[in-house]
Amino acid sequence: MSEELSAEQQALLHQLAARYIWWKTPDEALRYPVRILAQVMDIGDYEDVQRMVDAFGDEVLQSVLRHAEAGQFSPRSWAYWHYRLGLAAPQGPDVPPMPVRRIPNTGKVS
């Protein structure tokens, strides 16, 4: 995220980090706000997802998808968010392939 976060967005990210990035403290997780958003997009409950959408908007969430790392989304969440955010449509462009991890200098994908 390139723009500054509002106090409300920071407070929400802190709450979401405590819930969805359980292996780090919320303060540690806040160093990577995009990771928090991706985690909520992947496994968040309805209420948390709605709060996130209201606070950050579609444009930010589209950016999260476009810059996703391998393993951040399940296939189901990947497809859902592409349809939900208008990046794919049943009669339009297909959902792009999920990100993969490339092993440098080998040509292998994991």
N, C-alpha and C positions, 0 to 999 in steps of 0.2 A: 504494500500500500504506500503510495507515494505521498498522499496528502496527510496532513495532521489529523489525528483522531480527536473528536470532541470528548469532553469529560463524560458525557453519557455513553458514548461508544466504548471508552476505556473501562468504565464501570461494568458495562455489559460483558465485555471481553473477559474481565476479571472473574465475573460470576461463571461464565461459560467455561473458562479455563479450569476453574476448580472442579467442574463437573465432568468435562470431556477430555482433559489432558491430565489424567490422574497420576501419571508417573512423574510429573514435575510440579513444583509449587506454582501457584498462579502467577507470581511475579516472574519466575523463569519463563513460563509459557508466553507471557505478554511480550517477550522479545521477538516472538514470531506470530504476530496477529493473524497472518494468512493461514498458518497451520491450525489455529483455533477455529477459524471460519470453515476450513475444509473438513475438520473433524465433526463440527456441528452439521455441516451439509451431509456428511456421510452417515452419522449415527444419531443425530439430534432428535429429540422428541418434538412433537408438533408445536407446542408452546414455545420452546427455545428457538426453533426454526423461524417461527413467525416474528419473534422479537428480533432475531438477527436480520431478517429481511427488512423489517421496518427501520432498523437502525442503520443499515449499510446500503440497502438498495440493490437493484438488479445489476447495475453497472459494476459494482465492486465484486459481486458474486460471479459475474461473468468472467472477470479477470482472474478470480480464484480458479475457476475451471480451466481457463486458457493456460494458466501457468502451473497446473497441478503436477505433482511429482508422482512417480510410479508408486502404487500401493496406497495412495491417500483415499481413493474411492473404491467402493465395491462396484461391480458392473451395474447393479440395479440403481444405485445412487447416481452413478455417472450418467446413465440414460435419463433418469428422472430430471436431474438438474438441467441437462441440455434441452429437454422439452419444456420444462418449467420456465426457463429463462429465455426461451425463443431462439436458442442456438441451433435447434433441430425441430423439424415438424413431421408429423406422420406422412404428409404428402410432399414434404420438401426435402431438404438436405438430410442425409443420414447422420446419425450420431457418430462423431469421429472416434477412431480407436482410442482405447485407454492409453495413458502414458506408460512407457516401458523404460526400464533401466538398461542402458547400454554400457557394456564393459569396454573401456577404452583399449584401442590397439588390438582387439580380438575380433571385432565384428559380431560378437555374441550379444544376445539380448537375454535379460533375466526378468 
